[in-house]
Amino acid sequence: SYVYLRFKNDPWPPAGVPRPELLVPLVLLGLLLATSAPIWLASRSATPKRWLLAALALQAAYFALEVRQFDGDLSTFTPQQSSYGSLYYTLLGADHAHVAIGLLLDVWILGKLLGGLTPYRRRALRAIAVYWYAVDVLTFVVTLTVLSPSFVR
């Protein structure tokens, strides 16, 4: 819907809605993508807790900064104002929900790892790593989509 409306409406975003800034969202995207390394290391390590804690810290920082930016955007324009606002907040909200679920999974597996690393916990850790890789891809696509008005005119 976003891509269809993006090329059917001129201007996009509509009047009164500022074009998305590029720097902060791209830096935040880089931060989230960088968490793939400690997640991968955690899923392969004999001592995964420290790598998982490092990933969790970066992911939580990403999430906190994204929620803050999301809140700031709400003071500028709302989902009710236009189809742009509705799609913008739907895309970002869904992406943020996936990040929040990933954070909960990290905390859950960290709690389980306090009892030691078992084959079952190793498989769970690897499944959570795959989840984070999918969230990284989703976030990459969502970020480029919502930033598209700033670099595709």
QUIWOUR-V909787 format. One record per helix or strand of 3 or more residues. SS is the DSSP state (A for helix, B for strand). FROM is the first residue (numbers start at 1). LEN is the number of residues. If there is no record, write none. Layout:
SS_FROM_LEN ; SS_FROM_LEN
This chain:
A_2_7 ; A_23_22 ; A_48_27 ; A_83_31 ; A_119_33
